[in-house]
């Protein structure tokens, strides 16, 4: 293998199994996590154990799905930009035909716009089957833009991407309008499991979530986000399943909810911007094929079903790690003790190799 085609190896382990139900999948499965942060494996594993100690496990609900690309159009003035926007909205069926002509799987499901001075930002929204849809959406948007420039008077080319999408950046618009898969993962943990397995109480987790995730993030200026470490689980899951790792930027924007229900702990993670796919770039690598097959995401299913399954598995994995970390942080010293112990075990294992 030449240096130009070398593969960077990241340690990977299968964790779980997780018990999952909801409107996409009902299953128990292990999940692969590729990471250099070795304490993540047992942490997610503890959350997975909790999921198996409840009847329904993690209830993962797919709320919405769409991939977006915004184009930038220049008009002669604001009035012309507004006229163009209204024309685009009125001709939505015509634009859908343009998309059908350039893709077997992409479908135009919505168009939104914003005008700033004489500039028109148009945000196209697509369904993209089992692909995460970056390239598919860009190709369709390129064709749509060319069509608009030929048929709408008073406008000219600005850019194929106007940053109103928004791709791989932390913004408010993705959380408001959606980009990728929007999944809510919920878990109701019985009081005894909270005490015995998480070594805490529902009241302590609720208080920490308010003070740390909600208030702390507010004071830090977070953007539509209130969580402890979504990014850790997402990156590990993305690397193991051949996803574009840079999408953890918007993917890690999401909110944790925790409620004390008479000693039982209701715990939920909302992830409005999960960008995953089971076909496309990166999915042909041997280890990725193996992992997706083992996850049940290479099934002979209707277009989009495998990607939806992958999305709810990702969301459930995030919940497991989020729950375990917050529980640990309710107890003084627990997090650091676990890290030190695991680091020592890893060093000892390396010496014995």
N, C-alpha and C positions, 0 to 999 in steps of 0.2 A: 504494500500500500504506500503510495507516495505521500509526502508531507501535506500536499494540497488536499488530499482526500482522507486524512487521518480523522479518527473519531475520538472525541474526548469522553473518557469513561467516568461516569458519576455513580457512586455506590447506590444500589437499589435493593429494597426488600419489599416483600409482600406482607401486608399488615391486615389483621382482622381475623375472621370475617366480620363485616358490617351487616346488620339486618336492616333492610330497606323496604318500605312500602310507599304507596302514593299513586298518582295518576299516570306514571310512566312505567315503573317496574316494581315487582315484589320479588325480592331475592335475598339471599345471604351470599356474600362474596368477599374475598380478600381484594385489596387494592394495592397496586404497585406505587411506591414512593421512591423517587431518585433524588438524593440529597446528600450534602456533606454534613448536614446538621443531624448527627445520629440520634440525639435525644428525641427527635420528631417521631421516630418509629414507635417507641414504647408509649409516647404520649398519645398518638392517634390510636394505638392499640388499646389503651385504656378506655378511650371514648367508644371504640368499637365494642369492647366488652360490655359497656353500659347499654349499648343499643340491643345487644342480645339478651339482656335481662328485662326487656320490656316486650309485650305481645306484638305490637306493631313495629317496633324498632324506630328507625328514623323515617318519618313521613315526609317524603320529598315531593313537592308539588311544582310542576312546570307551569309557570304563570303566563309566559310569553316567549316568543323567539323571533328575532329579526337581525339581519346584518345590514349595516348602513354604509353609505358613501355619500359625502357631500361634494358638490361641484360648485365652483365659483364662477359666476357670470357677471360680466361688466355691462351696464346699461348706460345710456346717454345721460340719464338723470333718474331721480327717485320715482317720478311718475311713470317712466318707462319700465323701471324695474318692477313696480307694482302691477302694471298691465301684463308684464311677462309672467309674473307669479300667478295671476288669475287665469291666464291662458293655460299654463301648465296644469293647474288644478282642474280646469274644465276638460282637459284632453287626457285624463288619466287612463282611459281605456285604450286610446291610441298609443300611449307610452307603454302600456302593458304588452301590446302587440310587438313593439320594437324589442322589448326584452325577450319575448318568446322566440323571436327570430335569431337571437344570438346565444341562447343557452337552453339546454334540455331541462335544467333543474331550477334555475333562478326564476322567481316570480316577483313582480313588483307589487308590494302590498300597501305601500303608502308613500306620500310625498309631503314634506314640510319645508317651510322656507323662513328666512329672516332677511330683512333689508337693512343695510347700513349705508347711508349716503346713496350713491348710485350703484352700489354693489349688491348683488342678489346671491344669497347662499341657499342652495337647494339641497335638501337632505333626502336622498332616495332610500327607501327601506325595502329589503328583499327577504324572502324565504329562500334558503339555499340547500335544501336537502340534507345530506349527511356531511357536507363540507362546512368548515367554519365560515367560508364564503368571502374572504378578503378579495381574492383575485376575481372570483365570479362577480362580486358586486362592482368591482372596479371596471371590469370589461363591460358590464351592462351599463354602468354610468357613462362610460366613454361613448357608447353607442347612443345613449339618450341625449348626451350633451351635443353630439354632432347633429342629431336630428333636430334639436331645439334651435341650434344656431342656423340651421337651414330654413326653418319654418316660422320662427318668431322674429318679428322686426325689432330693430333698435337695440340688439344685444350682441356681445362679442365674447370671445373666449377669455376666461380669467385663469382657471386652473382645474385640472381633473380632480384635485382634492383641496377643499377650502377649510379644512380643520374644524368643520362643524359636524363631523361624523360621530364621535371623535375616536380616532384610532391610537391606542397605546399612550394615552395621556389622561391624567386625572381631571375630569371635568364634571360639572353638574348635569349637563344635558343627557349623558348616557343613563344616569340613574333616573332621570325624569321621563325620557322618551324610550329608553331601552336600546341595548346593543348586544347581540348575542342571545344567550338563553337566560331568562329570568327565572330563578329557582328559589323556592322557600323550603328550607329543611327544618323540621320540627321534631322535638323529642320530649316526651313527658317521663321524667325519671322518678320512680317511687322513692319515698322518703328513706326507706331502708337502704336502697342502692346508693343514694346520695351519701348517706353516712358511711356505709361499709366499703364501697368501691371508690368513691370520690373523696372520702375522708373530710367532708365539709357539711354544710347545711344549705338548704335552698335560700334562706334569708341572707347568708353571707355572699352567695354567688350573685344574688339580685343587687345587693348593696355595692359590691365591687363593680358590677357591670355599669351601674349608674355613675359611680364616681370615676372609674377608669375609662371605660369605653365611651360613655356619653359625655360626661363633663370634661374629662381630660382631653378627649378629641376636639370638643368644642373650643376649649381654651387654646389648643394648638392650631386651630384654624383648619381642621379637616374638612374635606369636600364630600358631602353626602356619604360619610363613612363613620362607623363607630364599632370597631372590632379590635381584638387583641393582636391577631397575626394570621388573618386569612391568607396572606401572601406566602407564608411558609408552606402550607398544605397545597396551595394551588401550584406553586412552582414545582414542587416534588411530583405532583400528579401530572402536570403538563409535560415535564421532561420525560417521564416514564411512558407517556402515551403519544408522543410525537407532536405536541401542540407548539404553537408559536409562543415561546416563553415570555416575550415582551408584553403579551396580553394580560399578564398578571397585574399590570399597572391599573387598568380599569376593572379587571376581574376582582381585585382585592378591595374595591370599594363596596361596602355593604354594612348592614346594621345587625347587631346582636340584640335579641330581646330575651329577658329572663324574668320569670314571675314565680313567686312563692304561692303555690296552691295547696294550702293546708299542710305544708311540709314537703309535698311533692314539688319537684322543680320542673317548670315548663321552660324549655330552652329552644330558641329558634335563631337560625342564621338566614338572612335574606341576601341573595347574591344576584343582583339585577343585570350583571354584565359578564356572564360566563361565556367565553368564546372558545368553543371546542368543536372538533370535527373528527370523523373516523375515516375520511378519505382526503386526498390532497397531499401537499408537500409534507415530508417527514413520516408519512404513514406507511411507506414501503420498506422502511428499515426492518431487518429481521426481528429485533427485539421488540419493536413497536407492534409488528404484526402479531407476535406471540402474546404480548400483553393485552392487546385489544381483543384477540380471540378468547383468551382466558376470562376476560371481563364480560363476555357475551355480546361484544359490540362489533362482531363480524357476522352476525346472523343474516340469513336470507329474509329480509324484512322490507316493509314499505320505505321509500325514500324518507330520510329524516329520523326514523325510529332508532337506529343505532347511535346517532349523535345525541338524541334526547336521553337515551339510557346513559351514555357517557357523562352527560351534564349532571344528571341527578346523582350519579356515583361521585362525581367531583364535589358536589355540594354536601353530600353526606360525609365525605372525608373531611371537608373543612369543618363541619360541625363537631366531629369527633375530636379534632385537634384543638378547636376553640374551647370546647367544654372542659377538656382535660387541663389545659393551661390555666383557665380562669379558676377552676377548682383548686389547683396547686397554689395559685397566688393568694388564695384566702388564708393560707397557713404560712406563718413566718418561717423563712428558711427552706421550705420544701422544694421550691424550684431549683435553688442553687445546689442543694444536696443531691438532687437527682442528676443534675448536669455533671457534677464532680464525680459521682459514682459511675456514671456511664462512660465518662472520659477515661477513668482509671481502668474500667473493664476493657475498653477498646485498646488502650496501650498494652495491657497484659496480653490480649489476644494477638496483637501484632508481634510482640516479643516471642510468643510461642510458635509463630508461623515458621 
